[in-house]
Amino acid sequence: MTETLFGSNLVAMVTPMEPGGALSEPGLTGLVDHLLNTGCDGIVVGGTTGESPTLTDTEAARIVRTVATRAGNRARVIAGVGTYDTVACIRRAKEAEAAGADALLLVCPYYSKPTQAGIVAHCQAVADATELPVMLYDVPARTGTALEAATLIELARHPRIRAVKDAKGDLFEAMTVMARTRLAYYCGIDELNLPYLAAGATGLVSVVGNAFADRNAELIAAVRGGDLDTAWTLNAAMLPLADAVMRTSQGAIMAKAALADLGVIPHATVRLPLLESPPEHLLRLRDAMAPLGTGALVGGSGR
């Protein structure tokens, strides 16, 4: 049931832009086609990797509408609507629903560092605002506040709060919450995809998947099939790319650079305060991509 709401092989999609910083409509539709052709069944738009802090409400709704129209029924569209302002989150949630989103991604409120009781009230208010299922996003390295296990267990009682994108990295806590609730877990740390899947995660929300969602699809299939030897081999092949994308500078920067190198998007433009990759970062990225081939461009394995 959870997969019908969100999918299993999700990608935290970048937001293609023109050199001046305007949204690129051809870039958006071309990227959606690429993701669908490489096995992605859930597209997260307007999240951190989509440079959400720089998107206006109008742009955020436009992206949802464009991606939902292009994807049709081939993938679920999950709209990032989280901010540190509950009223703004509710407004964005309603706009995303009207634009055709299938689900919402709700990050823990950042900067203001609310109490756990405040987080519960915030998430419940947003979940009450639409009929869409909600995936919570737990990323304390960015927000400054973690969703504690007791908070997740309490929020799981809400009928529309159905999943967690876990970028906290506490696997024991994740397994504990999975055992005590109906919440589906999605790994939000590309470096830890295999251990999360092996521990019972429903799927992935991947930044690296922008370029190589086909490899993530193979990993998910191997774990579900009980073939952990194959899963280990696939994971080992992807680790250098996860390192290059997620640990060199910043995920959105490096994912756009990878997509531009593959010819999926025409430009690697990012908005300030982000800057495009310098040559030494691109060299590291290309070294990590080279062994994986170009299968992502044609929907094949590249091997």
N, C-alpha and C positions, 0 to 999 in steps of 0.2 A: 504493500500500500504506500509506503513512504516513497518508493521509487516512482510511483505514478504521480506523486506530488512534486518531486524535485529532480528526479533522475538519479543516476549513480556516478556517471563520469562527467562531473561538472567542471567548467572552466570559469575562472574569475577573469572575465574578458577585459582587455584593454579598450580604451576609447580612441579609435583612429582620428587623427587630426591633420589638417592641412599645415603647411609650413608656418603660416601666420598664427596658428592656434585655433582656427575655426574647426568645428566638427566636420568630418569627412563622410558624407553620405555614401559615396562609392566604397570608401574604406570599410564602413560599417557592414554593408551588405556583402562585400567580398569576404570579410572576416567571418561573418556568420556562415557563409557557404563553406569556407575552409573548415570551420569547427564541426559542422554537420558531416562533412565528407570524411572527417578523421575520427568519427565515433563519439563525439560529444553529445550527450542527451540532456544536458542542463547548462544553461548559459546565465551566469551571474553578471548583471550589468549595473553600472553605477556604484560599484564597490570601491575599495581602496585601490585595487589595481586599475580600475577605470577612472582614477583620479577624481573621485567623488568630491573632495573638498573644493575643487575648482569648477564644478559644474553648477550652473544655475538650475532653478526648478524647471524652467522651460526646456533646457537642454536635457535634463534627466528624463523628463517625460517623452521628449522626442526620441531619445535613444531606445527607451522601452518600446515605443510604438514601432520604430523601424525594425528592431530585432524581432519583436513578436510577429510582425507581418511577414518578415523574411523566413523565420523559422517555422511558422505555421504549427502543425501538430507534430513536427519532427523532434522538437526539444522543448523542455520547460524553460520558461524565462523567469528568472528570479531577480527582482529589483532591489538594489540596496537603497534603503530609505533611512538609515540610522544617522542621527546627529546627537548633539548634547542638549537639544531642545525638543521636548516632547510634543509641543504644538506643531513645530516644523515637521517632525517625523510623521505625525498623523496626516498633515497636509500632503506630504510626499507619498505616503502610503495610498491615500485616496486617489491621487493623480496617477500613480503607477497602476492601480487597479483599473482606472478608466482607460489607460493607455494600452491595456492588454496583458499585463503581467500575470503570471500563473501563481507566483508566490513572492514573499518578501524576505529580504535578509536584513536583520536588525542588529546592529552592533551595539555593544554595551556603551552607554553614554560616556563620552570622553572628556577630558580636561577638568570638568567640574568635580569629578571623583565622588559620585553620590554614594550613599549608604546602600547596603544590599536591599533594604526595604524600599528605598527609592528606586532601585533598579527594577524590582518586581513590579512596582506601581507603574513605572514607565513602560515596561514591556507589555503589561496587561492592557494599558490604555491604547497602545498602538495595535495590538492584536484585536482589540474590540472594535477598531475603527473600520475594518473591512471584513470581507468574507474570505480573504486569502490565507492560506497556511503560512506560517512564519518559521524561519530558520534563524535561531539566535547565533550571534557571532561573538565568540569569546577570544579576545586577542589583547591580553593585558599589557603586552609590550608596547602597544600603540595607544591604548585607552587609559592606562594607568590604574585600572581597576579590573579585577578578575570577577567572573561569574562563579561564585562559590558553589560547591556541590549542593548544599542545602537550598540555595537559590534556584538552581537548575531543577531540582526535584520539585520545588514548589511551583515553578513556572510550567512544568510538565503537566500540571493539572488543568491548564487552560486548553480548551478543545482545539484551538488553532495553532498553538505553539507545538510544533511537531519534530523539530530537528535542531541540531547544534553544528555549526562550523567551528571546529576546535583548533585554534591556533595557539593554545596555551602550552600544549606539549606534556601535560601530566597524564600519562597513559593509565596509571592506576586509578586516578579520579574518573577518567572517561569510562573505564570498564565498570567502575562502581555505579556511576549514574546510569549507564546502559542496563545494568542488572536490576536497578530499582525503578526504572521508568520505561515509558514507551518511546522516549526520545531517540531518534535515529542520529547517529554521529557521522559527520563528514570530516575527514582529515583536511585541515587547512594549512598544513606545513609540508611542502613537497618533499623535504628531506626525510619525513617520517611516514610516507604513504604506506609502505609495506607493513610496518608494525601495527599501524592503526587498522588496516584491512584484516590482518591476521587476528587482531583482538576483537573483531566483530563490527567494525565500521561499515555503514551502508555504502559509502562511496567516498569520493574525493571532491574537493573544490580546489582546483589546481591552477597555479600561475604558469608553470612550465607547460601545461596542457594547451596554452595558446598556440604553441608551435607544434607540439607532439602529443596531442590527445590520443592518437592511435596507440602509442606506447602505454599510456595509462589504461586504456581499454584492455590491452593484453594483460596488464598486471592484475586488474580486477578479475578478469576471467580466470587467470591462473590460480589466484587465491580461492575463488569460489569453487573451482574444480578440484581443490585439494592438492594441486601440483605446486608445492612450495619450492621445489628445486628450480622449476622454471620461473616462478615468481622471484626467487632470489637472483637469478641471472638477469632477468629484466630490470630489476631494481638496481643492481650493480651497474648496468649499462647507463642508467639514467642519473645516477648520483653525481657525476661530473657536471651535467647540465643543471641539475638542481643547485649545485654549489655555485655555478657561474651566474645563474639567474637570480638566486635569492641571497647570495652572500658576497657578491662583488660590489654592488652599490645599492640598488633598490629595484624591487620586482617589476613595477610598471615600466621603468626605464629599460631594463634588460629584456623584458618580454617584447616590447616594441622593437627593440634592436634585432631580436631573433626573427620576428615576423617580417621586418623590412629586408633582412638578409635572405629570407626564403622567398621573397617576392609576394607575400600575402598582402601586405599593406604597402603603399607607395612611400610613406614617410614614417620615421621614428619620432616625430615631433611630440614633445611633452610640454606641459605648461609649468611655468614657474610656480613654486620654488624648485621644481625638478629641472634637471639639465640632461641633455642627451649624453650618451656614453662617449667617453674619450677613447682614442685609438687603442690604448692598452687593455681596456675593458672589452672592447670588441674582439681583440685577438684571443682573449681568454674564452669568450663566448663561442667563437668560431671553432676553437680547438675542441670544445666540449660537444659542439653540434656535429662535427665532421664524422665521427664514427656512427652516427645515427642515420646518415643518409638523407635523402630528400623525399622519403615516402609520404611525409605529411602533406606534401603539395598535391599528391594524386590519390590520397586515401589508402595507400598501401603501406606495407611495413618498412619499405626502404632497404630490405635485406635481400 
